[in-house]
Amino acid sequence: MNCTEANNLFGEALDGFVSGNARHSLFEHFGICRSCRKAFELESITKLIVKSRCTRVHTPLDVRQSVLTALLAPTAVTPTLFEWIQQTFTLRRLLPALAVSVAMVFAMVFYGPPTPTEESDAHTASNDVIFQSLRNFAQLQKGEVKPTLVASTAQDIHQYLDNNGLDFAIVHPMDCCTSYEAMTSKYKGIELAEVVYRMSDDVLYVYQVKKKNVFEGSTLVIPPAARTALAKTGWYTDPHHPNCNVILWIADQTLCAAVSSMKKDEMLALLNRN
C-alpha cells in the first residue's frame, strides 16, 4: 500500500468501516511510513476532540428535505468542471491540513515536552492512576491477576458492574472482541472498575474511576500535564512507554485510562468508534 492509498482509507478506518486485508495493509503501512502514521493520529485526535465537545443535533425535517431537493436538482455546472472541483477540493484532501491545523493548537497538550512543573513520566507514586494502570496491565499480561468475570458480550460485563454498584463504569461494545473481562476493587475506599477487551492477540485494558475522586481529592492523582489536557480537551496521551501506549479520557463523569501494547493509532481508532 502506498501513501495515497493509505490516505484514502483514513476516513473509513476512523469510522470503523475498514476490516480484513485492507485494515491489515493500512496499519502495516503505518509501521513503515511515519508521515502517514502521524497524519492518521492527528485526524484521530481531532475527531475525538470534536466528538467529546460537540452534541449531536438532528437536522430538522424541512431543512433535510430542502437540502436533498437542492442536491437532486439539475445544475448548470458542466460535468468536466464538476469533476475538476471534486478532485481539487475533495474533503479527503483537506482533512490532513485541517487535522494539522487543529493539532497545532493541542500540540503542547498531546506531544509537547514536559514543562518544569510537570511530574516525571516514570509515574512511580503508588496512588498515581497511570502507575496503577500500567502495573495492573503488566500483572494481567503475566497472569498474576485473574478477572472476576469473563464473558462473550459487553452487556454481560455491564450487568456485572451494575450488580456491584458501579454506576460510573463504562463498557464499549466492540465487535472485534473475542472476549470481555471485568473485575472490581477498591483503593483506600475508592471504587475502581477494570475492563479488559481481548481481540485475537491484542489486549486493551481500561481502568475506570469516578472523575471527582481524582480531580477533587488527593487519594488518587494524575500528573499535572494530564490534568491540564483532560480539563481542556477531555483526552490525554501519555508518552515514553516503550512497551505499551497509555491514553486517558473523560466520559461523562468517569475517568478512564487505557493501556495496550497495540499501536497508538489503532487504540485511537477503536476508542473513536465508541
C-alpha positions in Angstrom: 0.0 0.0 0.0 1.3 3.4 -0.9 0.7 6.8 0.8 -2.1 7.9 -1.5 -4.0 4.6 -0.9 -3.4 4.9 2.8 -4.7 8.5 3.0 -7.8 7.5 1.0 -8.6 4.9 3.8 -8.2 7.3 6.8 -11.9 8.3 6.9 -13.2 4.7 6.6 -10.7 3.5 9.2 -11.7 6.2 11.7 -15.4 5.3 11.2 -14.7 1.5 11.6 -15.6 0.6 8.0 -12.2 -0.9 7.1 -11.5 -4.5 8.0 -9.7 -7.6 6.9 -6.9 -7.3 4.4 -7.4 -3.6 3.9 -7.1 -2.8 7.6 -4.0 -5.0 7.9 -2.4 -3.3 4.9 -3.1 0.1 6.3 -1.6 -0.5 9.7 1.3 -2.3 8.1 1.9 0.8 6.0 1.9 2.9 9.2 4.7 0.7 10.5 7.0 1.8 7.7 5.7 5.3 7.0 6.0 7.7 9.9 4.4 10.6 8.0 1.1 8.7 7.3 1.0 7.3 10.9 1.3 10.8 12.3 -1.3 12.2 9.9 -3.7 9.4 10.9 -3.1 10.0 14.6 -3.8 13.7 14.2 -7.0 13.0 12.4 -8.0 10.6 15.1 -7.3 13.1 17.9 -9.1 15.8 16.0 -12.2 13.7 15.7 -12.0 12.6 19.3 -11.8 16.2 20.4 -14.7 17.3 18.3 -16.8 14.2 19.4 -16.1 14.9 23.1 -17.0 18.6 22.8 -20.0 18.6 20.4 -23.5 17.4 21.0 -25.3 15.6 18.2 -28.3 17.7 16.9 -30.8 16.1 14.5 -31.4 18.0 11.3 -35.0 19.4 11.1 -37.1 17.5 8.6 -37.9 20.6 6.5 -34.2 21.5 6.3 -33.2 18.0 5.3 -35.8 17.9 2.6 -34.7 21.3 1.2 -31.0 20.1 1.1 -32.0 16.8 -0.7 -34.1 18.7 -3.2 -31.3 21.1 -3.9 -28.8 18.3 -4.4 -31.1 16.4 -6.7 -32.0 19.5 -8.8 -30.2 19.9 -12.2 -27.4 22.5 -12.3 -25.7 24.4 -15.0 -22.2 23.2 -14.0 -20.7 21.0 -16.7 -19.5 17.5 -15.8 -15.9 18.4 -16.6 -15.9 21.4 -14.3 -17.7 19.5 -11.5 -15.1 16.7 -11.7 -12.3 19.2 -11.5 -13.8 20.8 -8.4 -14.4 17.4 -6.8 -10.9 16.3 -7.5 -9.3 19.5 -6.3 -11.4 20.3 -3.2 -12.5 16.9 -2.0 -12.8 16.7 1.8 -10.3 13.8 2.0 -7.6 16.0 0.5 -8.4 18.8 3.0 -8.6 16.6 6.1 -4.8 16.3 6.7 -4.4 20.0 6.5 -7.4 20.6 8.9 -6.0 18.0 11.2 -2.6 19.6 11.3 -4.2 23.0 12.0 -6.2 21.7 14.9 -3.3 19.6 16.2 -1.1 22.7 16.3 -3.4 24.1 18.9 -3.2 21.0 21.0 0.4 20.1 20.2 1.7 21.0 23.6 -1.1 19.0 25.3 -0.6 15.8 23.4 3.0 15.8 22.1 4.8 18.7 23.7 7.8 18.2 26.0 7.1 18.3 29.8 7.3 21.7 31.5 9.5 22.1 34.6 6.4 21.9 36.8 5.2 18.5 35.5 5.8 15.2 37.2 8.2 12.7 35.9 7.0 10.3 33.2 8.1 7.4 35.5 4.8 7.6 37.5 6.3 5.9 40.5 3.8 7.2 43.1 1.6 4.3 44.2 -1.5 6.5 44.1 -0.9 7.6 40.5 -3.7 6.5 38.2 -1.2 5.9 35.3 1.1 3.9 37.6 -1.7 1.7 38.8 -3.0 1.2 35.2 0.5 0.2 34.0 1.1 -2.1 36.9 -2.3 -3.8 36.6 -1.9 -4.3 32.9 1.5 -5.9 33.4 0.1 -8.2 36.1 -2.7 -9.1 33.8 -0.3 -10.0 31.0 1.7 -12.2 33.3 -1.3 -14.0 34.6 -0.8 -12.7 38.1 -4.3 -11.2 38.2 -7.4 -13.1 37.1 -10.5 -11.3 36.1 -13.6 -12.0 38.2 -15.8 -12.4 35.1 -15.1 -13.5 31.5 -18.0 -13.0 29.0 -18.7 -13.0 25.3 -20.8 -9.9 25.3 -20.4 -6.3 26.6 -23.9 -6.5 28.1 -22.8 -9.3 30.5 -19.9 -7.2 31.7 -22.1 -4.1 32.1 -24.6 -6.2 34.1 -21.8 -7.5 36.4 -20.5 -4.0 37.1 -24.1 -2.7 37.7 -24.7 -5.5 40.2 -21.6 -4.4 42.1 -23.0 -0.9 42.4 -20.5 0.7 40.0 -22.9 3.1 38.2 -19.9 5.0 36.7 -18.4 2.1 34.8 -18.5 2.2 31.0 -18.3 -0.8 28.7 -17.8 -0.3 25.0 -19.5 -3.0 22.7 -16.6 -3.7 20.3 -17.5 -6.1 17.5 -13.8 -7.1 17.1 -13.6 -8.6 20.6 -13.2 -12.3 21.1 -14.0 -11.9 24.8 -14.6 -9.3 27.6 -13.3 -9.5 31.1 -14.0 -7.4 34.2 -13.1 -7.0 37.9 -13.8 -4.5 40.7 -11.6 -3.3 43.5 -11.1 -0.5 45.9 -8.1 1.8 46.6 -8.3 3.3 50.1 -12.1 3.2 49.9 -12.4 4.5 46.3 -14.2 2.1 44.0 -12.4 1.1 40.8 -13.6 -0.8 37.7 -11.3 -2.7 35.3 -12.5 -3.9 31.9 -10.4 -6.0 29.5 -11.1 -6.3 25.8 -9.4 -9.2 24.0 -9.0 -9.1 20.3 -7.1 -12.1 18.9 -3.5 -11.4 20.0 -4.2 -7.8 21.2 -5.4 -6.8 24.7 -6.9 -3.5 25.7 -7.1 -2.8 29.4 -9.2 0.0 30.8 -9.0 1.3 34.4 -12.0 3.4 35.5 -12.8 5.6 38.4 -15.1 8.5 39.2 -13.6 11.7 37.9 -14.3 13.6 41.1 -12.3 11.1 43.1 -9.2 12.2 41.2 -9.9 15.8 40.4 -11.4 16.8 43.8 -9.3 14.8 46.2 -5.7 13.6 46.8 -6.1 9.9 47.4 -5.7 9.2 43.7 -3.7 11.6 41.5 -2.7 12.1 37.8 0.3 14.2 36.5 -0.3 18.0 36.0 0.1 17.6 32.3 -2.7 15.0 32.2 -5.0 17.1 34.5 -4.5 20.1 32.2 -5.1 18.2 29.0 -8.2 16.4 30.3 -9.7 19.7 31.6 -9.2 21.3 28.2 -10.0 18.6 25.7 -11.1 15.5 27.7 -8.2 13.5 26.3 -4.5 12.8 27.1 -1.9 10.5 25.6 1.0 9.7 27.9 4.4 9.5 26.2 7.5 7.5 26.7 6.3 4.0 27.5 8.4 1.7 25.2 6.3 -1.5 25.6 2.8 -0.1 25.5 0.6 3.0 25.0 -1.4 4.9 27.5 -4.5 7.0 26.7 -6.6 8.8 29.3 -10.0 10.3 28.6 -13.2 11.5 30.4 -16.6 10.0 29.6 -19.4 11.7 31.4 -18.1 11.7 35.0 -15.8 8.8 34.6 -12.0 9.0 34.2 -10.7 6.1 32.0 -7.1 5.0 31.5 -6.5 2.6 28.6 -3.3 0.6 28.3 -2.3 -1.7 25.5 0.6 -3.0 23.5 -1.4 -2.1 20.4 -0.1 0.9 18.4 -1.5 4.2 19.5 -3.3 4.9 16.2 -5.1 1.5 16.5 -6.1 2.3 20.0 -7.4 5.7 19.0 -9.3 4.2 16.1 -11.0 1.7 18.5 -11.8 4.3 21.1 -13.1 6.7 18.5 -15.7 4.2 17.3 -17.4 4.1 20.7 
